[in-house]
């Protein structure tokens, strides 16, 4: 029966992930409807009669008991229907389909830089333990990790966009701060890519800096512990170059927990991207969700919650599978 154990483990993890997603959706639904006011209060004209607001509330289904509203929404979700936006009067699926690629680009680019920069900085700190590079990088990473994402974003704009402009720097040195592309640009197709990359520099750098600061602190501790192992001393005694000892032996053994830590850093990237998209005017999932919350647009908020919860929970579940693949001892 041992050959059934992987299947049982996969089923158990899948059931746990679905249960967590359902719990997040249910709590979000309850908290949204517990807030004072609803979409009808915001959509009707200020001088509209109470009858007009009641009629709109009935059209949107907001006059029904909360358990019935929840049951109807959940039944539609199981059929793949996320509903229609109260504010924009278009399917939520279409709204999310337009915003999701933007958030995915921001998240994947920042996560990649988070891992590469964080592990590199942590390894440098460990190899320079108690020397000035270690102290300098420790202070820098601690400061960045403790700083709010919106503060780092505004600081980056103040320096790299506004500050360089006031100093008279040439246009190619000024990093654009808002939007995906320049409003005056008429480029199409692949010609848009250079402009998109320039507009991505600040938002991606801010998210990656926060994540890399956290990864670096953990990587420093892991690499430092491994450097004091007997097998590392043996490798050095055999005459292996320091770079080969670090790259091929130490980092290979530090990789499994760092992979898991990277997946656990995903919720922070998701939460941070909400503020980053608002500050840099990126029309992604975070901006769509905050706008929907302000407008009490329940279908859009719930659709975004489903997407965010699915990404975070499934990423955490996948971290176990990645750990099995990266660590031969777990496969044993």
GIRA-V175683 format. One record per pair of residues at least 24 apart in sequence whose C-alpha atoms are under 7 Angstrom apart, sorted by the first residue. I is the first residue (numbers start at 1). J is the second residue. If there is no record, write none. Layout:
i: {I & I}
j: {J & J}
//
This chain:
i: {13 & 17 & 17 & 17 & 21 & 21 & 21 & 24 & 25 & 25 & 38 & 39 & 39 & 39 & 42 & 82 & 82 & 83 & 84 & 85 & 85 & 85 & 86 & 87 & 92 & 92 & 92 & 96 & 99 & 99 & 99 & 100 & 100 & 102 & 103 & 103 & 106 & 107 & 109 & 110 & 110 & 110 & 110 & 111 & 113 & 114 & 114 & 114 & 114 & 115 & 115 & 115 & 117 & 118 & 118 & 118 & 118 & 119 & 119 & 119 & 121 & 122 & 122 & 122 & 122 & 123 & 123 & 123 & 125 & 126 & 126 & 126 & 141 & 142 & 144 & 144 & 144 & 145 & 145 & 145 & 149 & 149 & 150 & 150 & 152 & 153 & 156 & 177 & 177 & 178 & 178 & 179 & 179 & 179 & 180 & 203 & 203 & 207 & 207 & 211 & 222 & 223 & 223 & 226 & 256 & 256 & 256 & 259 & 260 & 260 & 263 & 263 & 263 & 264 & 266 & 267}
j: {317 & 313 & 314 & 317 & 309 & 310 & 313 & 309 & 305 & 306 & 296 & 295 & 296 & 297 & 295 & 299 & 303 & 299 & 299 & 297 & 299 & 300 & 297 & 297 & 299 & 300 & 303 & 285 & 283 & 284 & 285 & 284 & 285 & 284 & 284 & 285 & 204 & 269 & 204 & 204 & 205 & 207 & 208 & 208 & 208 & 208 & 209 & 211 & 212 & 212 & 215 & 262 & 212 & 212 & 213 & 215 & 216 & 215 & 216 & 219 & 216 & 216 & 217 & 219 & 220 & 219 & 220 & 223 & 220 & 220 & 223 & 224 & 213 & 213 & 209 & 210 & 213 & 210 & 213 & 214 & 206 & 272 & 275 & 276 & 206 & 206 & 202 & 202 & 280 & 280 & 281 & 280 & 281 & 282 & 282 & 276 & 280 & 269 & 272 & 265 & 254 & 250 & 254 & 250 & 323 & 326 & 327 & 323 & 319 & 323 & 315 & 316 & 319 & 316 & 312 & 312}
//
